Amino acid sequence: MKTIAVNMFYQKDRSKEHLGDIRDSYCVCHHYVDRIVEYGALPLLIPTICDEAVLQKYVDQVDGFLFIGGEDLPPALYNEEPHPESQGHKRSRPEVDAFLMKQALKSHKPILGICTGAQLLNVVQGGKLIQHVENADKHVDEQYHDAIIPEGTLMRKLTGNREFVINSAHHQAVDPHNIGEGLRVSAYAWDGTIEAIERTDNAFWLGLQFHIERHQNKDFRDNVFQQFFQAVDRCAKPVY
């Protein structure tokens, strides 16, 4: 059985302030886990623990990586000052996620980044983000809209079409003027907002700004995850 790393976020519970942090949790939305289990793989959930030795043990055990969505990445990660609309983050997640992504890239194992996960891929590869897209109201709350997919990309292979409908739930995006090293744009919205990035060679590094894990088009969703797990199968070390 293949094992897929899934990063997590830290959820504070302050419903009873006098209890402090005893009800806080490490969390992940169920759709990410559900998709991995559907394809017969084992999700290995990685908490936001700032211990690189522990994190490396997770990295060494897995066959692929799924980086989930969530809070904004700190602009300091790409050497910029915060925009007024830039939102905060909780308990060391950006540092942990950046370490995991760097180790994932070094491992040459398949990577599927979703929403913040796609942005993280770009930033770790030296790219930058738009901290607040101009028409953010058109990209939030699970709105579905058209995306354009260039020829010769993995995204075109996954959809088979020049245009496709995606679900949007973000206010930040990859900066088209600062794409990470070894990456290319493989889908963009009608307004130019980048909706997908991918590796320029045959390695499976796919960053999707939209939420494929809960996309209503099951055929499209299945195509993405099938390609991901086929890449995992190709890269997995044989067991003797």
C-alpha positions as CSV (number, residue, x, y, z in Angstrom):
1,M,0.0,0.0,0.0
2,K,1.4,3.4,-1.0
3,T,1.6,6.1,1.7
4,I,0.9,9.8,1.0
5,A,2.0,12.6,3.3
6,V,-0.7,15.1,4.2
7,N,0.2,18.3,6.1
8,M,-2.1,19.7,8.7
9,F,-3.1,22.9,10.4
10,Y,-3.4,23.9,14.0
11,Q,-6.9,24.7,15.2
12,K,-7.4,26.8,18.3
13,D,-10.4,26.3,20.5
14,R,-11.0,29.2,22.8
15,S,-14.7,28.4,23.6
16,K,-13.5,28.2,27.2
17,E,-10.7,30.6,27.7
18,H,-9.9,29.3,31.2
19,L,-8.8,26.0,29.7
20,G,-6.0,27.5,27.7
21,D,-4.9,25.4,24.8
22,I,-5.9,22.0,26.1
23,R,-8.7,21.7,23.5
24,D,-6.6,22.8,20.6
25,S,-6.2,20.3,17.7
26,Y,-4.1,19.3,14.7
27,C,-6.6,19.2,11.8
28,V,-7.1,18.4,8.1
29,C,-10.3,18.7,6.1
30,H,-11.8,15.3,5.4
31,H,-11.9,15.6,1.5
32,Y,-8.1,15.4,1.2
33,V,-8.0,12.2,3.3
34,D,-11.1,10.7,1.6
35,R,-9.5,11.1,-1.9
36,I,-6.3,9.3,-0.8
37,V,-8.3,6.4,0.8
38,E,-10.5,6.1,-2.3
39,Y,-7.4,5.2,-4.3
40,G,-6.2,2.6,-1.9
41,A,-3.4,4.5,-0.4
42,L,-2.6,5.3,3.2
43,P,-2.7,9.0,4.3
44,L,0.1,9.9,6.8
45,L,-1.0,13.0,8.6
46,I,1.8,15.3,9.6
47,P,1.2,17.7,12.5
48,T,2.8,21.2,12.7
49,I,5.6,20.1,15.0
50,C,8.8,22.2,14.7
51,D,11.3,19.3,14.9
52,E,13.1,18.7,11.7
53,A,14.3,15.3,12.8
54,V,10.8,14.1,13.4
55,L,9.5,15.7,10.2
56,Q,12.3,14.0,8.2
57,K,11.1,10.6,9.5
58,Y,7.7,11.3,8.0
59,V,9.3,12.4,4.7
60,D,11.4,9.2,4.5
61,Q,8.3,7.0,5.0
62,V,6.0,8.3,2.2
63,D,5.7,7.7,-1.5
64,G,4.1,11.0,-2.4
65,F,3.0,14.3,-1.0
66,L,-0.4,16.2,-0.9
67,F,-0.1,19.7,0.4
68,I,-3.5,21.1,1.5
69,G,-5.1,24.6,1.4
70,G,-5.4,26.9,4.4
71,E,-4.1,30.2,5.7
72,D,-2.0,32.8,3.8
73,L,1.7,32.2,3.7
74,P,3.8,34.8,5.5
75,P,5.1,37.4,2.9
76,A,8.5,37.2,4.6
77,L,8.9,33.7,2.9
78,Y,9.2,35.6,-0.4
79,N,10.8,38.8,0.9
80,E,7.8,41.1,0.9
81,E,6.0,43.2,3.4
82,P,2.4,42.2,4.3
83,H,-0.5,43.6,2.3
84,P,-3.4,45.0,4.5
85,E,-5.5,42.0,3.3
86,S,-2.9,39.4,4.2
87,Q,-4.2,37.1,6.8
88,G,-2.4,35.5,9.7
89,H,-1.4,31.9,10.3
90,K,-1.3,29.6,13.3
91,R,1.4,27.8,15.2
92,S,4.4,27.4,13.0
93,R,2.6,25.9,10.1
94,P,4.4,28.0,7.4
95,E,7.8,26.9,8.7
96,V,6.8,23.3,8.9
97,D,5.2,23.3,5.5
98,A,8.2,25.0,3.9
99,F,10.5,22.4,5.4
100,L,8.3,19.5,4.2
101,M,8.0,21.0,0.7
102,K,11.8,21.4,0.4
103,Q,12.4,17.8,1.5
104,A,9.6,16.6,-0.9
105,L,11.3,18.4,-3.8
106,K,14.7,16.9,-2.9
107,S,13.1,13.4,-2.7
108,H,11.9,13.6,-6.3
109,K,8.6,12.1,-5.2
110,P,5.3,13.2,-6.7
111,I,3.8,16.4,-5.3
112,L,0.2,17.6,-5.5
113,G,-0.3,21.0,-4.0
114,I,-3.8,22.4,-3.6
115,C,-4.7,26.1,-3.0
116,T,-2.1,27.2,-0.4
117,G,-0.2,24.1,-1.3
118,A,0.2,25.3,-4.9
119,Q,1.4,28.7,-3.6
120,L,3.8,27.0,-1.3
121,L,5.3,25.1,-4.3
122,N,5.9,28.4,-6.1
123,V,7.4,30.2,-3.1
124,V,9.8,27.4,-2.2
125,Q,11.0,27.3,-5.8
126,G,11.8,31.0,-5.5
127,G,8.6,32.5,-6.8
128,K,6.3,35.1,-5.2
129,L,2.5,35.6,-4.6
130,I,0.0,38.3,-5.3
131,Q,-1.2,38.9,-1.7
132,H,-4.7,40.1,-2.7
133,V,-6.0,39.7,-6.2
134,E,-7.9,42.8,-7.5
135,N,-11.3,41.1,-7.9
136,A,-11.0,38.7,-4.9
137,D,-14.8,38.7,-4.6
138,K,-14.9,36.6,-7.8
139,H,-12.5,34.0,-6.4
140,V,-13.9,33.2,-3.0
141,D,-16.7,31.1,-1.4
142,E,-16.4,28.1,-3.8
143,Q,-17.4,30.0,-6.9
144,Y,-17.1,28.1,-10.1
145,H,-15.7,29.9,-13.1
146,D,-13.9,29.2,-16.4
147,A,-10.2,28.6,-16.7
148,I,-8.0,28.5,-19.8
149,I,-5.5,25.7,-20.2
150,P,-2.5,26.0,-22.5
151,E,-1.5,23.2,-25.0
152,G,1.3,20.9,-24.1
153,T,0.7,20.9,-20.4
154,L,-0.3,18.2,-17.9
155,M,-3.4,20.1,-17.2
156,R,-4.5,19.9,-20.9
157,K,-3.9,16.1,-20.7
158,L,-6.0,15.9,-17.6
159,T,-8.9,17.9,-19.1
160,G,-8.6,17.3,-22.8
161,N,-9.9,20.8,-23.4
162,R,-8.7,24.4,-23.8
163,E,-11.3,25.6,-21.3
164,F,-12.5,24.1,-18.1
165,V,-14.6,25.0,-15.1
166,I,-12.9,25.2,-11.7
167,N,-14.0,26.0,-8.1
168,S,-12.4,29.0,-6.5
169,A,-11.8,29.7,-2.8
170,H,-8.9,32.0,-2.5
171,H,-7.8,35.7,-2.4
172,Q,-4.1,35.2,-3.1
173,A,-2.5,33.7,-6.1
174,V,0.8,32.9,-7.8
175,D,2.5,36.0,-9.1
176,P,2.7,35.6,-13.0
177,H,5.9,37.8,-13.0
178,N,7.6,35.6,-10.4
179,I,7.1,32.0,-11.3
180,G,9.3,29.5,-9.3
181,E,12.3,27.9,-10.9
182,G,11.4,24.9,-13.0
183,L,7.7,25.7,-13.1
184,R,5.3,26.9,-15.7
185,V,1.7,28.2,-15.7
186,S,-0.7,25.5,-16.9
187,A,-4.1,27.2,-16.2
188,Y,-5.3,30.7,-15.7
189,A,-8.7,32.3,-15.1
190,W,-10.5,34.8,-17.4
191,D,-8.9,37.7,-15.5
192,G,-5.3,36.3,-15.7
193,T,-5.3,34.8,-12.2
194,I,-3.1,31.7,-12.2
195,E,-5.1,28.6,-11.4
196,A,-2.4,25.9,-11.9
197,I,1.4,25.5,-12.1
198,E,3.4,22.4,-12.9
199,R,6.9,21.2,-13.5
200,T,8.4,22.0,-16.9
201,D,9.7,18.4,-17.3
202,N,8.1,15.0,-16.7
203,A,8.2,15.0,-12.9
204,F,4.8,15.2,-11.2
205,W,4.8,18.6,-9.4
206,L,1.3,19.9,-9.9
207,G,0.0,22.9,-8.0
208,L,-3.7,23.6,-8.3
209,Q,-5.1,26.9,-7.0
210,F,-8.6,25.4,-7.0
211,H,-9.9,22.6,-4.8
212,I,-9.8,19.5,-6.9
213,E,-10.4,17.3,-3.8
214,R,-14.0,18.5,-3.7
215,H,-14.6,19.5,-7.3
216,Q,-18.1,18.6,-8.5
217,N,-16.9,17.1,-11.7
218,K,-16.0,13.6,-10.6
219,D,-14.4,12.7,-14.0
220,F,-12.0,15.6,-13.7
221,R,-11.3,14.9,-10.1
222,D,-10.6,11.2,-10.8
223,N,-8.3,12.1,-13.7
224,V,-6.2,14.3,-11.5
225,F,-5.9,11.8,-8.7
226,Q,-5.3,8.9,-11.1
227,Q,-2.4,10.7,-12.7
228,F,-1.0,11.5,-9.3
229,F,-1.2,7.9,-8.1
230,Q,0.2,6.6,-11.3
231,A,3.2,8.9,-10.8
232,V,3.5,7.6,-7.2
233,D,3.5,4.0,-8.5
234,R,6.2,4.9,-11.0
235,C,8.4,6.5,-8.3
236,A,7.8,4.1,-5.4
237,K,10.8,2.0,-4.5
238,P,10.2,-1.8,-4.8
239,V,9.7,-3.7,-1.6
240,Y,11.8,-6.8,-1.2
